[in-house]
């Protein structure tokens, strides 16, 4: 099951509109363009509700709604035969929310992890480091949903999934210093790979994956 989830996150072709606009309370359709027969959808930000895709005639389009103005990210992936897709993300803009606040100029106001990754990133003398870092951030975003998937039963399954996902989009030597740093974020989690993941642990894992993704995005701005 893990291999199916990971492969579905990491290949084949699916594209989404860069942005979708709607008003509070409206049902907003998000179309995808793909050769895959089925599309899986995930809302990455709280406050946006996803209409059950299984109730729709065609999973290539999803429907979302919310009464709260804001900006919300929606992720989708698909697969065709044994060729899974990389995840695609669209931004759903509800109403006329204020523009996102820029990153503070004072590094003390940024997260500790963001500052540490930024320092490593800026010191790297590596080709295409920004593109590689963007891929890594997307992977960790996708792993937020994987952490919440009840079919991922053990800590070994989940941390193994994170490692496999990163290795599928990056060579072992790509961003090695950053990836070594990120691996330390999981210190304190159970060492035994056979430990069954509880509901509380799922939330903690998901929070770490989200923090890592956000830290990478901030570091490469």
N, C-alpha and C positions, 0 to 999 in steps of 0.2 A: 504493500500500500504506500509506503514511504517513497519508493522509486516512482510510483505513478504520480504522486503529488509533485515531486521535484521535477520530473520530466515535463509535467504539464505546465510548470512555471517557466521553463527554460528553453524553448525552441518553437518551431513552426511559425506561422504568421498570424498576427491579430493586430489591428489598429483601432484606436478610438479617437474621436474628435478631441483636439487639445482642450477645449472648454465647452461646457454646456451651461446655458443660462435658464433660469426659471424663477418663478415667484413663490413665496411661502404658501403652502397648502396645495400647490398644483402637483399633478402627477407628471413627472418628467421622464421621457424616454431617452435612453442612451443606446444608440446603435453601434454595433461593431462590424468591422469588415474582416472576414476570415474565411478560410477554406475548411476549418474545423466544423464538425456537425454540432458539437455542444460547446457552450461557453460557460465558464464558472465566474461568478462575480463576487467581489468583496468590497464592502465599504470600509475605508481606512480611518475615517474620522467620526467621532461620536456626534449624534444629532441628526444624521441622515438615515432614513429608513428605506431598506431594500424590499420591494415587493417580491414575494416568493417566486423565484424564477420557474419552479416546477409547475406553477399555475398558468404560465404564459405559453402560448402556442409555439413560440420560437425563442430559444434561449440566447440567440444572437443579439437580442435587444433586451435590456433590463429596464425596470421602472423604479424610480426613487421618488421620495417625497419627504418634506419636512415643513414645519411651521416656523422654523428659526432661520433668520437670515445668516448667511455666512458662506464660507468656501470649504468644500468637501472633496476629498479624493476618493475615486472609485477605481479599483483594480480588476482586470479581467485576464483570463488565460484560456487557452483551448489546446486541442491536440488533434492530429490527423494520423491515424494508424499509430505507428511507433515514433512519430515525429512531433513532440510537444512544442508548445510555444514559449517564448519569453513573455513575461507579464507586460501588459499595457495599462497605462494609468491616464484617466481624464480628470479634469477639475470641474466640479459642479458648483456654479456660483448662483446662490439664491438671493434674490433681492439686489440691493446695492450696498454691500458691506464695505466698510472702510478698507483701504489698501493695507496689506500686511505691514506690520512695523518692521523697519530695517534692523539688521543685526546691530547691536550696540557697538560703538567704537571702543568702549572700554572693555578689554578682554575679561576683566573681573566679573562682568555681568553675564558673560557666556558660561555655559556649563563647563565643569572641570574636564570632562571627557572631550568636549569640542575643542578646548584649548590644546589639550595634549595631542589630539589627532591633527589639528591644524599645524602644530609645530613639526610633527613628523612629516606631514604632507608637503609643507613648504621646503623642507630640507631634502626631499627626494629628488634625485636626478634620474628620472625614469620617463621613457617615452609614453605619451598618451595617458599620463597619470590621472588627468581629470576624467576622461572617459571611463577608465577602469574604476575610479572611485564612485562614479555615478552608477555603474553596474552593481557595485557592491552595496550601495545604499538601496537600490531597488530590490536586491535579494533579501536584505534584512527587512524591508517593508513587507515583502511576501511572506516571510517567516513569522510575522505577527499573526497572520491568519493560520499558518500551519500549527503554531503553538496552541491555538484554541481548538484545533481539530481533535475530537475525541478518539479518532482512529489511531492517533499517535499516542501510544500507551506508556512508554517508558522514557526516562531521561536520556538513555542511550540512543533511542530512536530519534529524539528531537535534536540533540546536539550533533548526532551523526548526520541528520538532514541538513543542518546549518553548514557543516563542513563540506558535504557533497555539493550543496547548492553553490557555495563560493568557488569550489574547484571546477565546476562546470563552466563558469564564465571567466575564470582567471587562471593563468598558469601558476604553478606552485611558487614561483619567484615574484609574481606581480604583487605590488603593495605589501610585501612580506612584513615590513616593520609595522605597518598599520594593522594588518591581520593578527600579528603576534600581540599587539596591544589590545585589540578587541577580544581576543580569546580570554584575557584576564578578567573580563566583565562577568564571566561565568564562574569565577572562583567563589566558593561558598555554596554552590548548588551541589546536590548529591554526586559523589564520585562514582557510586555504583551504577552502571548503565542499566541494571535491571530494576531500579526503583520505579514504581508506578507513579505517574504524574497525577497529583491531586488537582482539584479545581483552583486552589490557592496558588499552587506552583505554576499552573498554566498562565495565570494572570502575571506572575512575577517574570516568567520567561518572556511573555508577550511584551511586557514593559521594557525589559532589557533590549529586546530586538528593536523596539520602536526608538528607544533612546540612542542606540547605536546608529540606526538609520538617520535620525535627526542630526546627530553629532557629525556624521560624515558629510551631510548636505551643508551644514554650517561651515565646516572646515574648508570646503573647496570653493566657497563663494569668492 
